[in-house]
Amino acid sequence: ILKGLNEDSFKDFSKGEAKCIGGPVNSELATPTGCALYMEFCDEFLEFAPMMSPEEIAYGCGSKEFDFPNVLRVIKSRNVNGKHKVSVIETNIDHMSGEELGFLFDLLLIEGARDVSMVPITMKKNRPGHLIKIISKPDLVDHLVNILFRETGTLGIRVSENTHRGVAERQFIPLDINVGNHIYTINFKIGLIGDEIISHRPEYEDLRRISVEQDIPLIEVRDVANTMIRDYLENNRE
């Protein structure tokens, strides 16, 4: 929120996306340069600070003198609840072929959807259909909604904004594995909550590449990889 900002200067930069309220004085408290920085670095505008753990705090003093401190405070903080905000986009479809749904699935991911799922459902008059659900970054909602309208011809789309998504910390560990006297690198995705490892999985594309090149079942490659990552984690405990 910017207080005491000249309305014309603010409109030039905000494009109607940011919030502005009147300040305690009849004076401009933010310069056009400040507005430009504000719009460039802010991806969300809140009236109240979220729950956070402050790490660094900085102050900057303005040159104008008022009856109150003319100070800007910036707080660098860490999210303490491990949640990210996403938007959920949904629509029900009962008139598209499998090929069309497959094309739409790939297109949505290419265009920036974080995740796409298509769930078989029964619709009105017992017609079989699909629930299309998209997990999106808030700034891509309009773009993905337009794709849904254009590609499906649906007449209605539901959007749930500011949905909180719990996120575990992720790390990636590359390990070399010997399969058929060839050395391959497999990337493992490690999931953590605090210092506790809750999951460790080899990347599918790495397993698939080894399986195809060595002409051995995918599950055999996965078993070897899982044994390797378990041994690695056991030997590298802190």
Secondary structure, 3 states (H helix, E strand, C coil): CEECCCHHHHHHHHCCCCCEECCCCCCCCCCHHHHHHHHHHCCCCCCCCCCEEEEEEEEEECCCCCCCCCEEEEEEEEECCCEEEEEEEEEEECCCCHHHHHHHHHHHHHCCCCEEEEEEEECHHHCEEEEEEEEECHHHHHHHHHHHHHHHCCCCCEEEEEEEEECCEEEEEEEEEEECCEEEEEEEEEEEECCEEEEEEECHHHHHHHHHHHCCCHHHHHHHHHHHHHHHHHHCCC
